[in-house]
Amino acid sequence: MKELNKFKGWKYLQKLFLDNFSIRWVSFRNSSLTDNALRIILDGLYIRRVRYLDLSHNKLTDSEIYILCKFLIKNQTLQRSYINRNSFITSDGIKAVVSALKDHPNIHN
């Protein structure tokens, strides 16, 4: 039962995102966001018009980086995204994110 309740707070946030289409600015900076929580959050944000996403200073790893890359490619309104200082993302994970953002129409160097 404890394992089921582990992501309950993230599920509440997912519902908030699903119920509020106008959310544009999302920051999870220093929120202990893990890969499993990232999946839950991005499911809630998937069809939203997010312009700013800050995932820096969390506990993300390469294991769910493809979910983030898919989100970054699909979200054409995104203007800024931060994932720096996630100490468990390897250089391969960063390369995948850079590749996903390379041809994004709104994000520039």
Secondary structure, DSSP 8 states (H G I E B T S, - for coil): -HHHHTTHHHHHHHHHHHH-TT--EEE-TTS---HHHHHHHHHHHTTS---EEE--SS--BGGGHHHHHHHHHH-TT--EEE-TT-TB--HHHHHHHHHHHHT-SS---
